[in-house]
Amino acid sequence: MLKMSNKLEILEEYREATHELAELQDESSASTHRMASHDQIDSLRGKCDQLDAILEAMDAAED
């Protein structure tokens, strides 16, 4: 669940989510023993997409 925050907090949350997503994807492709669940990856992708949209809207509002 996304919380309302200032731009810096949202940017930090976005960076953390994209980092976690990259790690899960690497882990999924590198190891057959410990694959991340597709639901987990899809959830993080959705979160990253939402945060990206929020950041884009904030940037547009600043212009």
QUIVEN-V856038 format. One record per residue. RES is the residue in one small letter. SS is DSSP state (~ for helix, > for strand, _ for the rest). Layout:
RES SS
RES SS
//
This chain:
m _
l _
k _
m _
s _
n _
k ~
l ~
e ~
i ~
l ~
e ~
e ~
y ~
r ~
e ~
a ~
t ~
h ~
e ~
l ~
a ~
e ~
l ~
q ~
d ~
e ~
s ~
s ~
a ~
s _
t _
h _
r _
m _
a _
s _
h ~
d ~
q ~
i ~
d ~
s ~
l ~
r ~
g ~
k ~
c ~
d ~
q ~
l ~
d ~
a ~
i ~
l ~
e ~
a ~
m ~
d ~
a ~
a ~
e ~
d _
//
